[in-house]
């Protein structure tokens, strides 16, 4: 006689209700530390999701029981955003501050609501930071097609605007039927918790399917703990890397974001102190060593220090740890000029281990550093090389100090950008976080900011997205409520996305926004001038009688704008006033914006790096012809690194 089968336990929920229940039961774990994976859901509702995901989030907030007695293992709070792109930025800022061990989900309505998240998806994927996007979609049944905001294509009726997420996401699925949801959710979690594959995970949810009920297997909603792997390096790869390094005379480490995400900063310090190898830092890798460590050469590449770029030009072995070698890091492949330079590439992503024909070591940064330190036991660079690194570090810091306290503001009546950063540096504590993304500020911060804590520097420079600063900074503060967050933003980037100041007030998330008003695009203006384009279109001006945008300044008051959005506003003109305003903002419990007029033409110290931006090959403008000649001279220094 056969045994009686155990009855299958199911619970009847809509697709949207099942999604929300699933999210509350997901956890991540690394090194024995377990945490809720989704810290919340950002959303803006429209006809695509208001009765689906919106209704499900309402039930979760009210803790409505579906009749099966299920209790959520963790609460996933809902937060209203003001811009769909900004909500994704906030989630990315949160995930980065949490070292990719936690993130937020983002839901948007059909059509423009969802496509507004495309830029955020690209940013998350390029920076390899996990975020779950719940993009509402057209009707699966097609009974009323074409519906409001539906894109019609004559070659196929199963295409929607959400297909644009496919090349921007590390995972994409569309749930046409309820039965497809479990695979979609588990597939998204697989990618979100994979250090080598993570990025945006997009699940497109047709609006009718969101509201459709289904009998779900109860095991879909059990607590799941996703272990974040630490891949161990192959012994042969470590042995080969150690042999290459032992033969080096002028080795250099390039530390990237992977060191921080792996929480391997202590292991990096132990490695370089044992071997004497100095460290240059990418944008994402800044903070992997404190700025005053004698083996820290600071920023490397296009916006690098003279210290890092001088050593990079001579390096015979470059040990890249957790870096993807962007063009800014390699100064568009002009930084490493030693004819025999070799690369050792330590990374969890195979894509990055083979760049520059390097020796691949596919592994977690912490595990690889421990193994490599052991393999190099007893070996060190000559003392003179250590001493040179320490001297270059001190010399660059003296340059930074001279720019921080240049006194240019007293001479011109407008503070130089570097003076503003110096004032923030004076007020900020070691564990506070400086946030930025676009314009000239990221370059100035990269080469000058004195980072004291591994999580004290947060510049989004994979996508360098204007508008990221305020929502991204808000996400940082949500992830680290015990740290003050200084958001540095120029007027151009501020105008892109100031609306999340309202969300910061709503959620009582304190941020300190330092708004540098220079009436134009400082970074692109300087770049335009250097490329012979005469700062065309980079200043905020009225149209003059000549028909050109070269008239009077625009009569805008961004401080008044910020005040209207609910934050405290302080105005400063001199350095003394700025320091006082920053101290006031830090002491306050409210979000505060500090407005300061700055010099559009102020300069940062030149670290000797170059960035490849092509110049017109032919022109009747003398400025462009001269820039082209300079470009060709710099271009000749590029190396294939093969």
C-alpha positions in Angstrom: 0.0 0.0 0.0 1.4 3.4 -1.0 1.8 6.1 1.6 -0.7 9.0 1.6 1.0 12.0 0.1 1.4 15.1 2.3 -1.1 17.8 1.3 0.5 20.7 -0.4 0.2 23.9 1.6 -0.7 26.9 -0.5 -1.8 30.5 0.2 -4.0 32.5 -2.1 -2.4 36.0 -2.9 -2.2 38.3 -5.8 1.0 38.4 -7.7 1.8 41.8 -6.1 1.0 40.5 -2.6 3.3 37.5 -3.3 6.1 39.9 -4.4 5.9 42.0 -1.2 5.7 38.9 1.0 8.7 37.4 -0.7 10.8 40.5 -0.2 10.2 40.6 3.5 11.7 37.0 3.9 15.0 37.6 2.1 18.2 37.9 4.1 21.9 38.0 3.2 24.8 36.6 5.1 28.6 37.0 5.0 31.2 36.0 7.5 28.4 34.9 9.9 26.7 38.3 9.8 23.1 38.1 8.7 21.0 41.0 7.7 17.6 41.8 6.1 18.4 42.2 2.4 15.7 44.7 1.5 15.7 47.7 3.8 12.5 49.2 2.2 10.6 49.9 -1.0 10.6 53.2 -2.7 7.6 53.9 -4.9 5.5 56.3 -7.0 2.1 55.0 -7.9 0.1 55.3 -11.1 -2.5 53.3 -13.0 0.1 50.6 -13.6 0.8 49.7 -10.0 -1.6 51.6 -7.6 -4.0 48.7 -7.4 -1.2 46.0 -7.6 2.0 46.6 -5.8 0.5 49.7 -4.1 -2.3 47.7 -2.6 0.1 44.9 -1.6 2.3 47.4 0.2 -0.7 48.8 2.0 -1.7 45.4 3.3 1.8 44.7 4.4 1.9 48.1 6.3 -1.4 47.3 8.0 -0.1 43.7 8.7 -3.2 42.3 7.1 -3.4 38.5 7.5 -4.1 36.4 4.4 -5.6 33.8 6.6 -2.6 31.5 6.8 -1.2 33.0 10.0 2.0 34.1 8.3 4.1 36.7 10.1 6.7 38.6 8.1 10.3 37.8 9.3 11.1 41.5 8.8 9.2 44.7 8.0 9.9 46.3 4.6 8.7 49.9 5.0 7.3 51.9 2.1 8.7 55.3 1.2 7.2 57.8 -1.3 9.7 59.3 -3.7 9.3 62.3 -6.0 11.2 61.1 -9.1 11.6 57.5 -10.3 15.2 58.0 -11.4 16.0 59.5 -8.0 14.4 56.6 -6.1 16.9 54.3 -7.9 19.8 56.6 -7.0 18.7 56.5 -3.4 18.7 52.7 -3.5 22.1 52.6 -5.1 23.5 55.0 -2.4 22.0 52.8 0.2 23.5 49.6 -1.3 26.9 51.0 -1.7 27.1 52.2 1.9 26.0 48.7 3.0 28.8 47.1 0.9 26.2 45.4 -1.3 24.9 43.3 1.5 21.6 45.1 1.6 19.6 47.3 -0.9 16.1 48.8 -1.5 13.4 47.8 -4.1 11.8 50.4 -6.3 8.4 50.3 -7.9 7.1 52.5 -10.6 4.0 52.8 -12.8 3.6 51.8 -16.4 5.1 53.8 -19.2 7.0 57.0 -18.2 7.1 56.0 -14.6 9.1 52.9 -15.4 11.2 54.3 -18.2 12.2 57.1 -15.8 14.1 54.4 -14.0 16.3 53.5 -17.0 19.1 56.0 -16.1 19.1 54.6 -12.6 19.3 51.0 -13.9 22.3 51.9 -16.0 24.0 53.6 -13.1 23.5 50.6 -10.8 24.7 48.1 -13.3 27.8 50.1 -14.4 28.7 50.6 -10.7 27.9 46.9 -10.0 25.5 47.8 -7.1 22.4 45.8 -6.4 18.9 47.3 -6.8 15.6 45.6 -7.5 13.3 47.4 -10.0 9.7 46.5 -10.1 8.6 48.0 -13.4 4.9 48.0 -14.2 4.0 46.9 -17.7 1.2 46.6 -20.3 -1.7 44.2 -20.0 -0.8 40.6 -20.4 -4.3 39.9 -21.7 -4.1 42.6 -24.4 -7.9 43.0 -24.1 -7.8 46.8 -24.3 -4.6 47.3 -26.4 -3.3 49.9 -27.0 -3.8 51.2 -23.5 -2.7 54.5 -22.2 1.1 54.9 -22.4 1.6 51.7 -24.4 4.2 51.6 -27.2 2.8 49.8 -30.3 5.2 48.0 -32.6 4.0 46.5 -35.9 6.6 43.7 -35.7 5.5 42.3 -32.4 2.8 42.8 -29.8 4.8 41.4 -26.9 7.3 44.4 -26.9 6.9 47.2 -24.4 9.0 50.2 -23.3 10.3 48.0 -20.5 12.3 46.0 -23.0 14.7 49.0 -22.9 15.8 47.7 -19.5 17.2 44.5 -21.0 20.7 45.9 -21.9 20.8 48.0 -18.7 20.0 45.2 -16.2 22.1 42.3 -15.0 18.8 40.4 -14.8 15.5 41.0 -16.6 12.3 39.0 -16.7 8.7 39.8 -17.5 6.0 37.9 -15.6 3.2 37.2 -18.1 1.6 34.6 -15.9 1.6 34.1 -12.1 3.3 30.7 -12.5 6.4 32.6 -13.7 6.9 34.7 -10.6 8.9 32.3 -8.4 11.5 31.8 -11.0 11.7 35.6 -11.7 12.1 36.4 -8.0 14.7 33.7 -7.3 16.6 34.7 -10.5 16.7 38.3 -9.4 18.0 37.3 -5.9 20.7 35.1 -7.4 22.1 38.1 -9.3 21.6 40.7 -6.6 23.6 38.7 -4.1 26.4 37.7 -6.6 29.4 40.0 -6.1 30.6 39.3 -9.6 27.3 39.7 -11.4 25.3 42.2 -9.4 23.7 45.3 -10.7 20.1 46.3 -11.6 17.6 43.4 -11.5 14.4 44.3 -13.3 11.1 42.4 -13.0 8.5 43.7 -15.4 5.0 43.2 -13.9 2.0 43.6 -16.3 -0.6 45.7 -14.5 -3.4 43.1 -14.8 -1.1 40.3 -13.6 -0.2 42.3 -10.5 -3.8 42.0 -9.4 -4.3 38.4 -10.4 -4.7 35.8 -7.6 -2.9 32.5 -7.5 -2.5 29.6 -5.0 1.2 29.9 -4.1 3.2 27.2 -2.5 3.9 28.3 1.1 7.6 27.4 0.8 8.0 30.4 -1.6 7.7 32.7 1.4 10.0 30.9 3.8 13.0 32.8 5.1 15.9 32.5 2.7 19.4 33.4 3.6 21.6 34.2 0.6 25.3 33.6 1.4 27.5 36.3 -0.2 30.4 34.2 -1.4 34.1 34.9 -0.9 35.8 33.0 -3.8 39.2 31.7 -2.8 42.1 32.2 -5.2 43.7 29.2 -6.9 47.0 28.3 -5.3 48.8 28.3 -8.7 47.5 31.8 -9.5 48.8 33.2 -6.2 52.2 31.5 -6.7 52.5 33.0 -10.2 51.5 36.4 -8.9 54.0 36.2 -6.0 56.8 35.3 -8.4 56.0 38.2 -10.7 55.9 40.6 -7.7 59.2 39.3 -6.2 60.9 40.1 -9.5 59.6 43.7 -9.5 61.6 46.8 -8.7 58.8 49.4 -8.7 55.5 47.6 -8.0 52.3 49.5 -7.4 48.9 48.6 -6.1 45.8 50.1 -7.7 43.0 49.7 -5.2 39.4 49.8 -6.4 35.9 49.5 -5.0 36.2 45.8 -4.6 38.6 46.2 -1.7 35.9 48.3 0.2 33.0 46.0 -0.7 35.0 43.0 0.4 35.8 44.9 3.7 39.4 44.1 3.0 41.0 47.4 4.0 42.8 46.0 7.0 44.1 43.2 4.8 45.3 45.7 2.3 47.1 47.7 5.0 48.8 44.5 6.2 49.8 43.6 2.7 51.4 46.9 1.8 53.1 47.4 5.2 54.7 44.0 4.9 55.8 44.5 1.3 56.3 48.3 1.1 54.3 48.5 -2.1 52.6 51.9 -2.4 48.9 52.3 -3.3 47.1 54.4 -5.9 43.3 54.6 -5.5 40.5 54.7 -8.1 37.4 56.8 -7.4 35.6 53.8 -5.9 38.8 52.7 -4.1 39.4 56.0 -2.4 39.5 55.4 1.4 40.9 51.9 1.1 43.9 53.4 3.0 43.6 56.6 5.0 45.0 59.6 3.2 47.9 60.0 5.6 49.2 56.4 5.4 52.8 56.7 4.3 52.2 54.2 1.5 49.0 55.9 0.2 49.7 57.9 -2.9 46.1 58.9 -3.2 44.1 59.2 -6.4 45.5 57.8 -9.6 44.9 58.6 -13.2 43.2 61.5 -15.0 42.2 63.2 -11.7 45.2 61.7 -9.8 47.9 63.1 -7.6 51.4 63.8 -8.7 52.5 61.1 -6.2 50.4 58.3 -7.7 51.0 59.3 -11.3 54.7 59.6 -10.9 55.0 56.1 -9.5 52.5 54.7 -12.0 54.6 56.0 -14.9 57.6 53.9 -13.6 55.7 50.9 -12.3 57.0 47.6 -13.7 54.2 45.5 -12.0 50.7 46.9 -11.3 48.6 44.9 -8.9 45.0 45.8 -9.5 42.7 44.8 -6.7 39.0 45.2 -7.2 39.3 47.7 -10.0 37.8 47.6 -13.5 40.5 49.9 -14.8 38.2 52.7 -16.2 39.7 55.3 -18.5 40.0 57.8 -15.5 41.9 55.2 -13.5 44.4 54.5 -16.3 44.4 58.1 -17.6 43.1 56.7 -20.8 45.9 54.2 -20.9 48.7 56.8 -20.5 49.4 56.3 -16.8 51.6 53.2 -17.1 54.6 54.1 -19.2 57.2 51.4 -18.2 57.9 49.5 -21.5 57.8 46.2 -19.6 54.9 46.8 -17.3 53.0 43.7 -16.3 49.6 43.5 -14.5 48.3 41.2 -11.8 44.5 41.5 -11.7 42.6 40.4 -8.5 38.9 40.6 -9.0 35.7 38.5 -8.4 34.6 39.3 -11.9 36.4 37.4 -14.7 35.9 40.3 -17.1 38.3 42.4 -15.0 40.9 39.8 -14.4 42.1 39.6 -18.0 42.3 43.3 -18.7 45.7 44.7 -19.9 46.7 41.1 -20.6 47.2 40.7 -16.9 47.8 37.6 -14.8 44.2 36.7 -13.7 43.5 36.0 -10.0 39.7 35.5 -9.8 39.0 35.8 -6.1 37.5 37.8 -3.3 39.8 40.7 -2.5 40.2 39.9 1.2 40.9 36.2 0.5 43.4 37.0 -2.2 45.3 39.6 -0.1 45.7 37.2 2.8 47.0 34.5 0.5 49.3 36.9 -1.4 50.7 38.3 1.9 51.6 34.8 3.0 53.2 34.0 -0.4 55.4 37.1 -0.2 56.4 36.5 3.4 60.0 37.8 3.9 60.0 39.9 0.7 59.9 43.7 0.6 60.7 46.5 -1.7 63.9 48.4 -0.8 63.7 50.9 2.0 64.4 53.8 -0.4 61.2 53.0 -2.3 59.2 53.1 0.8 60.7 56.4 1.9 60.1 57.8 -1.6 56.4 56.9 -1.3 56.1 58.5 2.1 57.8 61.7 0.8 55.5 61.9 -2.2 52.5 61.5 0.1 53.7 64.4 2.3 54.5 66.6 -0.6 51.0 66.2 -2.1 49.3 66.9 1.2 51.2 70.1 1.3 49.8 71.0 -2.1 46.3 70.2 -0.9 46.7 72.4 2.1 47.8 75.3 -0.1 44.7 75.0 -2.2 42.4 74.4 0.8 43.7 77.7 2.3 44.7 79.6 -0.8 42.9 82.8 0.3 41.6 83.3 -3.3 38.2 84.1 -1.9 39.4 87.1 -0.1 41.1 88.3 -3.2 38.2 87.9 -5.6 35.2 87.9 -3.4 34.3 84.4 -4.5 35.5 81.3 -2.8 37.5 78.9 -4.9 36.0 75.4 -5.1 39.0 74.0 -3.3 38.5 76.4 -0.4 34.9 75.1 0.0 36.2 71.5 0.2 38.8 72.7 2.7 36.1 74.2 4.9 34.1 70.9 4.8 37.3 69.0 5.6 37.8 71.2 8.7 34.3 70.6 10.0 33.6 66.9 9.0 34.5 64.2 11.4 36.4 61.1 10.3 33.4 58.9 9.9 31.3 61.4 8.1 30.6 60.8 4.4 31.2 63.2 1.5 28.9 62.5 -1.5 29.2 63.7 -5.1 28.8 62.4 -8.7 29.2 64.9 -11.5 30.9 68.1 -12.6 34.3 69.4 -11.5 33.8 68.4 -7.9 34.5 64.6 -8.3 37.9 65.4 -9.8 38.7 67.9 -7.0 37.5 65.5 -4.4 39.4 62.5 -5.9 42.7 64.3 -5.8 42.3 66.4 -2.7 39.8 65.0 -0.2 41.4 63.7 3.0 39.6 60.4 3.5 40.1 59.0 7.0 37.5 56.1 7.0 36.9 53.4 4.4 33.2 54.5 4.0 33.9 58.2 4.3 34.0 58.9 0.5 31.1 58.3 -1.8 31.5 59.6 -5.3 29.4 57.9 -8.0 31.9 57.9 -10.9 31.0 54.8 -12.9 28.1 56.7 -14.6 28.9 60.2 -13.2 25.2 61.0 -13.3 24.1 64.6 -12.7 21.4 64.7 -10.2 22.6 61.6 -8.2 24.0 63.7 -5.4 20.9 64.5 -3.3 19.0 61.2 -3.7 22.2 59.2 -3.5 23.3 61.1 -0.3 19.8 60.5 1.2 20.3 56.7 0.6 23.7 56.9 2.2 22.3 58.5 5.3 19.4 55.9 5.5 22.1 53.2 5.4 24.3 55.0 8.0 22.2 57.1 10.3 25.1 57.4 12.7 27.1 59.4 10.2 26.7 62.9 8.9 26.5 63.1 5.1 27.9 66.1 3.3 26.4 66.3 -0.2 28.6 68.5 -2.4 26.7 69.6 -5.5 27.1 72.3 -8.1 24.2 74.4 -9.4 24.0 72.5 -12.7 23.7 69.1 -11.0 21.4 70.5 -8.3 18.9 71.7 -10.9 18.7 68.1 -12.3 17.1 66.6 -9.2 16.5 68.7 -6.1 13.0 67.2 -5.4 14.2 64.4 -3.2 14.9 67.1 -0.5 11.1 66.7 0.0 11.6 63.0 0.6 14.5 63.6 3.0 12.1 65.9 5.0 9.3 63.4 4.8 11.5 60.5 6.1 13.4 62.6 8.6 16.6 61.7 6.9 19.1 64.4 7.8 21.6 65.4 5.1 23.9 68.5 4.7 23.8 69.8 1.2 26.6 72.2 0.2 25.5 73.9 -2.9 28.2 75.6 -4.9 26.6 78.3 -7.1 28.9 79.2 -9.9 26.3 80.0 -12.6 27.4 77.4 -15.0 29.1 74.1 -15.7 32.6 74.4 -14.2 33.9 71.0 -15.3 32.6 70.9 -18.9 33.4 74.6 -19.3 37.1 74.0 -18.4 37.1 70.9 -20.6 35.5 72.9 -23.4 38.1 75.6 -23.2 41.0 73.0 -23.1 39.5 71.4 -26.3 39.3 74.6 -28.2 35.5 75.0 -27.9 35.7 78.3 -25.9 33.3 77.2 -23.0 30.4 77.3 -25.5 27.1 76.6 -23.9 28.5 76.1 -20.4 27.5 79.3 -18.7 24.0 80.1 -17.4 23.2 83.3 -19.3 20.3 85.0 -20.9 20.1 85.4 -24.7 21.6 88.7 -25.7 20.8 91.0 -28.5 23.3 89.1 -30.7 21.1 86.0 -30.4 23.7 84.1 -28.4 23.6 82.9 -24.8 26.1 85.4 -23.7 23.9 88.0 -21.9 23.4 88.6 -18.2 23.4 85.9 -15.5 20.1 84.2 -15.0 18.3 85.7 -11.9 17.8 82.4 -10.1 17.9 81.8 -6.4 18.6 78.2 -5.7 18.7 78.8 -1.9 15.1 80.0 -2.0 14.2 77.0 -4.1 15.7 74.6 -1.5 13.9 76.5 1.3 10.6 76.1 -0.5 11.2 72.3 -0.5 11.3 72.2 3.3 14.9 72.3 4.3 16.8 74.8 6.4 19.0 77.1 4.3 22.1 79.0 5.4 24.0 81.3 3.1 27.7 81.9 3.3 30.1 84.1 1.3 33.4 84.1 3.1 35.4 81.1 4.4 34.7 82.0 8.0 31.0 82.3 7.3 31.1 78.9 5.5 32.8 77.1 8.4 30.3 78.6 10.8 27.4 77.5 8.6 28.7 74.0 8.3 29.2 73.7 12.0 25.6 74.9 12.5 24.3 72.3 9.9 26.3 69.6 11.6 24.9 70.5 15.1 21.3 70.5 13.7 19.0 67.6 13.6 17.3 68.9 10.4 18.4 68.6 6.8 20.2 71.8 5.9 21.4 73.3 2.7 24.4 75.6 2.8 24.5 78.0 -0.2 27.8 79.5 -1.3 28.8 81.5 -4.4 32.0 80.2 -5.9 34.4 81.1 -8.7 33.5 79.4 -12.0 37.1 79.6 -13.1 38.9 78.4 -10.0 41.4 75.6 -10.5 42.4 72.4 -8.7 46.0 71.1 -8.5 47.3 69.4 -11.6 48.3 65.8 -10.9 49.6 65.3 -14.4 46.9 62.9 -15.6 45.2 63.0 -19.1 41.7 62.1 -20.3 41.0 61.1 -23.9 38.3 63.4 -25.3 38.7 63.7 -29.1 39.1 67.1 -30.6 37.8 68.1 -34.0 40.3 67.0 -36.6 39.5 70.0 -38.9 38.3 73.5 -37.9 38.6 77.1 -38.9 38.9 78.1 -35.3 42.5 78.7 -34.1 41.5 77.6 -30.6 40.3 74.2 -31.9 43.4 73.7 -34.2 45.7 74.4 -31.3 43.8 72.0 -29.1 43.9 69.3 -31.8 47.7 69.6 -31.9 47.9 69.1 -28.1 45.5 66.2 -28.4 47.6 64.4 -31.0 50.7 64.9 -28.8 48.9 63.3 -25.8 47.4 60.6 -27.9 50.9 59.4 -28.9 51.4 58.4 -25.3 48.6 55.9 -25.2 49.5 52.3 -24.9 47.5 49.2 -26.0 48.7 47.3 -22.8 48.5 44.0 -24.6 
